[in-house]
Amino acid sequence: MSKPVYKPNKEFAKNARIKNMCEYNDLQEWASEDYEGFWGHYANEKLDWIEPFTNVMDESNFPFVKWFEGGKLNVAAQCIDRHLDTRKNKAAIIFEGDRGDKQIITYLELYYNVNRFANLLKKKFGVKKGDRVVIYMPMIPEAAYAMLACARIGAIHSIVFGGFSAEALRDRIEDAEAKVVLTADGAYRKDKPYMLKPVVDTALEGDTTVEKVLVVERNGEDIEWVAGRDYSYNELIETQDVHCESEVMDSEDPLFLLYTSGSTGKPKGVQHNSAGYILWAQMTMEWVFDVKENDTYWCTADIGWITGHTYIVYGPLAMGATTVMFEGVPTYPDAGRPWKMVEEYKINQFYTAPTAIRVLHKMGEDEPKKYDLSSLKVLGTVGEPIDPPAWKWYYEEVGASKCAIVDTYWQTETGGHIVSPLPGATPIKPACATFPLPGIMAEILDPATGERVEAGETGYMCVTRPWPSMIRGVWGDAERFVKSYFGDVKKDGKPVYFTGDGAVYDEDGYITITGRTDDVINVSGHRMGTAEIEAAIKKHPNVAEVAVVGKPHDIKGEGIFAYIVLKSDDGIADEVEEVKAINNVIKKEIGNIALCDDIVFAPGLPKTRSGKIMRRILRSIAKGEAITQDISTLEDPSVVEKIENMVKSK
Ligand code: PRX
């Protein structure tokens, strides 16, 4: 049955940047007929160049593509300096702390704060262009200053989400060979202090490339200070000069790394470069959220993920918008917190993950009614498929059936949205990412033939031409870059970018994302590699074998289900203790975000005679589905029934 269609709000559409599907089609046609002309036009219109580019793109060494060659710019200057003439007293960042404390940072203040930070990094710590700086910070304005300070001096930042453990942080520091770590003592969550600095201390034990650690004192809790290595931001910042010349960067100089999970145990350092990334961050802010000069925009992501990079910091600031940053959790002190903030700040665009929507719906179905949400114009979702009931509640109760929902599909690697509705143009369907954005040649292809799939057939979500904000590399591993993204699908004999997701067209050509085709799972919108979790669990001395799969979860979207074969049966005498011990290993190796929802101690794993674990069978068992595939070729077919019985009796 086809999904209902919701037309854009007419009043909204009148003033939208893209007002109807004709305008959308015109843009898409322009891009497909004159790809370089299209992108060259926007790069000239949207960016302030120190020196103009001489060539729009060079794909002669595909997939190593270059955009806007010869151009010189600075991303921090794009986000700050160029707004000072017209917006110096406009709020750049509105910060709300967990405990309700507030700060409004104007563009001029942002300029001073970022420059002080940049001078500190440059002069006190000797950070130079190209050096890697790891940021392990809570959601406080200093995290945004840190990112922009790196951009200003040409250092490459690599943000590690605050929920990652010391081991995970260490791995990322080592892989990037970072020189400096920027962190905080900790921050507040649900009115209580939590700590980050001790995690950094553990991560830096033994040999390390890190020479200096800068600590923002946020919660004032006691921490250890290592003499000669650790410095207090609060003490040093005031004396720094408020002017810092921005480094002249080439279009293709790296801007940041962000580690993300793939199908092997080791996370990939996804590299984004300067001009192409900031261009698309700004263009998608303008097109997809349609933020206007006097609007207040709030994205609830954490800066530790790509959504926080592109849609809390870089995109909004590049377009000169006001971006809200929130330290707390959406359900504290109650599930009305976000709606209270929408009312208070008169938020116009609200962007969050389906997991948050499900939690807010479940814990506070009637909360939106208690607040004045009439300022809202656009609602966004990101990171995972949204289920129709959550979509309906979001549309009707939060958006009063008048706001467009933009279901934005994208990834760490794409830098910005690639498939999404346009709020003034696209008739939307619930839980549907709709169409590729103008300029993005996204298509669902049949991996066997490279042809576009027919409506109703699932295929691979691909992008057939490189675009400006495309991943430029996997840090230190060119081969992995090529293999991970350009090895699976060919169109007209040429490799194309494959996202790793399956997708389907409906009869009207609308795209719905069906989920990952690889061993990556999506837990609460956080991308986790099953191989990464397996590698962590294997560090437990009593684990012989392990297979991790995803299982549908009411709130989180997907939960983590681990099948573990122990070396000896001794531990099973106390299953609760064994589960605790396994989870402790995960906590140590990755962090709480990767804790298992279910653990089954299996007698063996279903394997082919060549030793390959049949994950499809394990996924079916986890879901409680009947096994339909032929299991007679397994090394030990009887193990399937045994595991099924164990799972059923749980
Ligand atoms: O599986 C897709 C899912 O999230 C993956 C990307 O995860 P990450 O790189 O962490 O970035 C998350 C924020 C962009 C994708 O491969 N995903 C992302 N957006 C959607 C989605 N699945 C369905 N619908 C979406 N709107």
Residues whose N, C-alpha, C, O or C-beta is under 5 A from the ligand:
A	BS01	PRX	T307 T381 V382 G383 E384 P385 D407 T408 Y409 W410 Q411 T412 E413 T499 D501 I513 R516 G525 R527
